[in-house]
Amino acid sequence: MDKQLRLNAFITNSAVHLSPGLWRHPRDRALGHGRLPFWQDLARLLERGLFDALFIADAIGVSNVYGDSQDMSIRYGLRVPRHDPFLVIPAMAAVTEHLGYGVTGTLSYEPPFLFARRMSSLDHLTEGRAGWNIVTGHLAAGARAMGRDAMTGHDRRYDIADEYMDVVYALWEGSWEDDAVRRDRATGIYADPAKVHRVRHEGETYRVDSIHMVEPSPQRTPVLFQAGASARGRQFAATHAECVFLSAMTKDGMAPVVADIRARAAERGRDPREILCLALMTAIVAPTDELARAKLTEYRSFINLEASLASLSGFTGIDLSKHAPDDPFPNVKQDSGVHSIVDSLSRANDGRRLTVRDVAELGAIGGSGPLIVGSPAKVADELQAWARTADVDGFNLSYATCPGDFEDFIAMVVPELQARGVYKRAYAPGTFREKLYGGGRSRIAASHPAARFRRDGAGSGDPGR
């Protein structure tokens, strides 16, 4: 029996995300990203389509990799200006009841004490629908913007992130006992001080000595997303992630990555099936295959190949302006790039080495993930094929136009998936985590490393380790 598919919408708080030039299309309304109606309308639409979550990407800094200049990013609006993604979520939560919100937070540049408070506040305001996409940053310009001379090395960033996670877990799970808050009007006691504990952490990078500033939120620890598929990223995902966002151009290319993450999770005592693997995908759908191909042709009239190269330079850390269009795409890992994107762009479906021109054309709509073009049946067939062959649990859906492509997907593909019995017809009750896993489980799994910080008997009860 085919698995039930998960669907997230993938966007950033900017006019341009992964399809440079398409902001000019009449169906695209992302120029309104600076106003709340854009976000509230999008949230309502996604909830009507029963999407699991809106996944908001983010990064610190403006990409200046292409031509060693930020000019192309500014000229073509390549994720600049980019507004704070956290601020729009409460407004969307206010007009929805079920949609989850996965927001990217770069841990390299914010003290864990402050970040833990912000995420707990968000989980309260969304009534338990908050998720955190854990990233360490990939832009050298971001490091300089935050007062650093250079980025910390790729693998070292993950070492620091492991310690960061210990601190936020201790704050979320171990500072306040479940029955610490009393709100007793008769006695005037709000909370029992004996049940609120200081977190004491002295590590290589972080020091904390304080109680958590926010009482326990519905989920305590938010749903944890992670998007690194490098060897070190997989190790981090297998340890910490509940949902892993992956990118590969082929099913066969993604399958071993999924299998490796699940195997690493099992080695750590986690249930590998509780790690939900989500593939980047863009779908261009129309009532017939012919109409879908015509739509793609029309979309391509808006793309800008130089903007695509500049965009991909930012993601990979490789200055593609230094390479001729017919040069092989350089498979070179940089500290400032996303290693998994470099790998996914290195070879075509038939195994041949892609050129720089190939990569620019592939990445012009939807970025570094596959593009499905066709009727609702064809799109559904391909999504199910990915789930079977690559063992993914669902998809982070990118777009050419927003909200146009989400509207089409919801109107045409969602009913097709429902008719095949692989997509829900109603939301499950409860928090984001309960909707993902069922069984009334709002707290993170007992096998997850966060659980060892609990004081309720399910963990070690030592949040100050």
C-alpha positions, 0 to 999 in steps of 0.5 A, a space after each residue: 500500500 502506498 504511503 500517505 504523502 506530506 505536502 509543504 509549500 516552500 517560499 521565502 519572505 521575498 519577491 524572488 525565491 527559486 524562480 528568478 524573473 517570474 515575479 514579473 508574471 501576472 499570476 505572481 503576487 509575491 511583490 506583496 510579501 511585505 504586507 500581511 494580506 499576501 501571507 494571510 491569503 496564502 495561508 488560507 489557500 494552503 489550509 483549504 488544500 490540506 497542506 501540512 505546513 508552510 515552510 519559510 526559507 531564510 538566510 542571513 546576508 546578501 549573496 555576493 558570490 556571482 562576480 564577487 559582487 552583490 549587484 546581481 542579487 540586488 538588480 534581480 531581487 534574488 532574495 533581497 530585500 528579504 524580510 524577517 520570516 518570524 513576524 508574519 507567522 502569528 498573522 497567518 496563524 490567526 486566520 488558520 486552524 490547522 496549517 503548520 509553520 516551519 520557519 528557518 532560524 540560523 543558529 550561528 548568529 543568535 544566542 540560544 537563550 534568546 532563540 529558545 524564548 522566541 520559538 516558545 513564544 511562537 509555539 504559544 501564538 500558533 497554539 502548537 503549530 510551530 516548526 524550526 528549520 535548523 540551519 547554520 548559514 551558508 553565506 559568507 556575506 552573512 558572516 561578515 554582516 554579523 561581524 565575523 571575518 569569515 564563515 566557520 568551517 562547514 563541519 565545525 558549524 555542525 559541531 557547534 550546532 550540536 551544543 546549541 541544540 543541547 542548550 535549547 532542549 534544556 530550556 524547552 524541556 527541562 526548565 519548567 515542570 509540567 505542573 509548575 504553572 498554577 494560575 491560582 486566583 485564590 492564593 495569588 500564586 502564578 507558578 510554583 518556584 520549586 518546579 521552575 529550574 535554572 538551566 546551567 550550561 558551560 560548554 565550548 561555545 555557549 554559557 547559560 545560567 537562567 530559567 527559561 523565560 517562557 512557560 511550557 508551550 503546547 509542544 515545548 520543543 517545536 517540530 524540528 526540520 533540517 535541510 543538510 544532506 552532506 555527510 555531516 549534515 546527515 549525521 546531524 539530521 539523524 540525531 536531531 531532525 524530525 523532518 528532513 528537507 532533501 534536494 536531488 534531481 533524480 529518484 535514484 540519486 535521492 534514495 541512498 541519501 534517505 536510506 543513509 539518514 534512516 540507518 544513522 537514526 536507527 544507530 542512535 536508537 531512534 525509529 527511522 520511520 519517524 524521520 519524515 523525508 521531504 523532497 524539493 519538487 516543482 509541479 507545473 500542472 494543467 488539465 492536459 499534458 499539452 496545456 501544461 507544456 504550453 504553460 511551461 513555455 510561457 513561464 520560460 519567456 519570463 526567466 533570466 538565465 544570468 539571474 539564475 546563475 547568480 542565484 545558484 552561485 549564492 546557494 553553491 558558493 561557486 562563482 559561476 561568472 568565471 565559467 563559460 556556458 559550455 564548461 562542465 558544472 564545477 563540483 567544488 565544495 565551499 564552506 559558504 555553499 550548500 554541499 547537497 545542492 552542488 551534488 544534485 546539480 552535478 549530473 543529469 538524469 541520464 548520468 552525464 555531467 551537466 554544463 553551466 548552461 544546463 544548470 542555469 536552465 534547470 535552476 531557472 524554475 524551481 531551483 535545484 529540484 526536479 520539475 514535473 510538467 503535466 496533467 493531474 494524473 501525470 503529476 500524481 504518478 510522478 509524486 508516487 513514483 518518488 515516494 516508492 523509489 526514493 522512499 520519501 514521505 512527501 514534498 516541499 513544493 516550490 513554484 514558478 508563480 505564487 500563489 498561482 501554482 499552488 492554486 493549480 496544484 490544490 485544484 487539480 492534483 490534490 483531488 487526484 491524490 485523494 482519489 488514489 487514497 494517498 492524501 488526507 481528506 481532513 486534518 487530524 486534531 491537535 498540534 503540528 506534531 500530533 498531526 504529523 505523527 498521530 496518537 495524541 503525541 504533542 511532545 517530542 519522542 522519548 527516543 529523541 535526544 531532547 527527551 533526556 532533558 525532561 523532568 517528568 520522568 521520561 528523560 534523565 531529569 538533568 537539564 543543567 548538564 
